[in-house]
Amino acid sequence: MSTISSSTFKLNLPPSIYQYSALRRSYHRPTRTDWKTTCAIVSGSSCHATQFDEDGGGIGTINGSMAAALDLTSIDPSVQDALTFTTDLSPAPTHGCELRVAYQGVPGAYSEAAAGKAYPNCEAIPCDQFEVAFQAVELWVADRAVLPVENSLGGSIHRNYDLLLRHRLHIVGEVQLSVHHCLLALPGVRIDCLKRVISHPQALAQCEHTLTNKLGINGGVAREGVDDTAGAAEFVAKHGLRDTAVIASYRAAELYGLQILAEGIQDDSDNVTRFVMLAREPIVPRTDRPFKTSIVFAHDREGASVLFKVLSAFAFRDINLTKIESRPHRNKPLRLVDDANVGTAKRFEYMFYADFEASMADVRAQNAVSEIEEFTSFLRVLGSYPMDMTS
Ligand SMILES: O=C(O)C(=O)C[C@]1(C(=O)O)C=C[C@@H](O)C=C1
């Protein structure tokens, strides 16, 4: 048995299930004859997870050598018994039911609703940061992560594009969720008593016009960004804040006992956020239903001609490009270019993210991607997945 990876990270999981527990899940690798096992030791909000190559059967209790590798001796002796015997022996889930889906936020967040729309019978696992949701999937604590990537009013959620590149998860699906915001406060609080409105920065941006012009909540009332909408509702309820309102969902009002001061306060009634679902393995692309493919690429030649060639690779094959977005290249931020007689110019380097409406099983998409690979310095297919066709 050899260790593949080992790391410790912070989780925000329901304490009743995970406080002082040890998860051991073994999976048969689809393309190989051996097994991979993840052991995750969770203590409070901290998780230590290790992945092993393991020969032999995949389901069982933590064995002696795993226990030694995980250094169970460093954990409080009073919980050691629980650690060794509280094992999750469930086999890898196959279809939508009982899939564990990690999302950023607490119950009542829109990301939780997106997880439920994508996988109706899933167990949604709250995480305090997007990065933790990625790690939960990488370390086999969750089977999928759900990630908001763009909103019809606020545009792209750039940080999440950067995370897609930094991690090696695959996009396996998308959902578009109508986001109807409510203004919430403790029961009895009036709009004219407010000193502060708190929410996720995207949610604040999606409601700014309505807050100021329709509800009369002007610049004298501070706006404060927090990690997620439902977390803001929980915070106000928990601390009994009577001068603070929250922008969050109807469900968050119910869960945290807040009253609804105003409903449908998003500046556009068709406010939609697009989420992508991430998994450790890509899905097998198909051609019997509409698929979308997401790619990211970079190039080290002059900008306009390369971009023109990329666009033509799709246009000549009649493939519809639904999105193209550039982000500064983190690892290679600048390129030095000799400008004749003048000196050396510094140009920003970019990564380009593009979505197109075709499956990687479609020969037109395969040819377009191979052509683009010829004149780009880097290209990765982030995923090829069924398009959300729901209204
Ligand atoms: O805070 C939440 O409830 C989220 O799910 C996050 C998020 C986002 O990141 O854009 C998702 C949907 C809405 O657009 C507002 C906030």
The ligand as a Tripos MOL2 file, in Angstrom:
@<TRIPOS>MOLECULE
LIG
   16    16     1     0     0
SMALL
NO_CHARGES

@<TRIPOS>ATOM
      1 O1        -24.3970   33.1120   -1.5080 O.co2     1 LIG1
      2 C1        -25.0750   32.2720   -2.0890 C.2       1 LIG1
      3 O2        -26.2010   31.9390   -1.7280 O.co2     1 LIG1
      4 C2        -24.5150   31.6210   -3.2760 C.2       1 LIG1
      5 O3        -24.9140   30.5370   -3.6260 O.2       1 LIG1
      6 C3        -23.4550   32.3610   -4.0590 C.3       1 LIG1
      7 C4        -24.0000   33.1890   -5.2220 C.3       1 LIG1
      8 C5        -22.8090   33.6450   -6.1340 C.2       1 LIG1
      9 O4        -21.6580   33.3450   -5.8840 O.co2     1 LIG1
     10 O5        -23.1000   34.3210   -7.1230 O.co2     1 LIG1
     11 C6        -24.8870   32.3640   -6.0600 C.2       1 LIG1
     12 C7        -25.9810   32.8640   -6.6630 C.2       1 LIG1
     13 C8        -26.3700   34.2850   -6.5600 C.3       1 LIG1
     14 O6        -25.9600   34.8650   -7.7700 O.3       1 LIG1
     15 C9        -25.6870   34.9800   -5.4400 C.2       1 LIG1
     16 C10       -24.6610   34.4090   -4.7680 C.2       1 LIG1
@<TRIPOS>BOND
     1     1     2 2
     2     2     3 1
     3     2     4 1
     4     4     5 2
     5     4     6 1
     6     6     7 1
     7     7     8 1
     8     7    11 1
     9     7    16 1
    10     8     9 2
    11     8    10 1
    12    11    12 2
    13    12    13 1
    14    13    14 1
    15    13    15 1
    16    15    16 2
@<TRIPOS>SUBSTRUCTURE
     1 LIG1         1 GROUP 0 **** ****
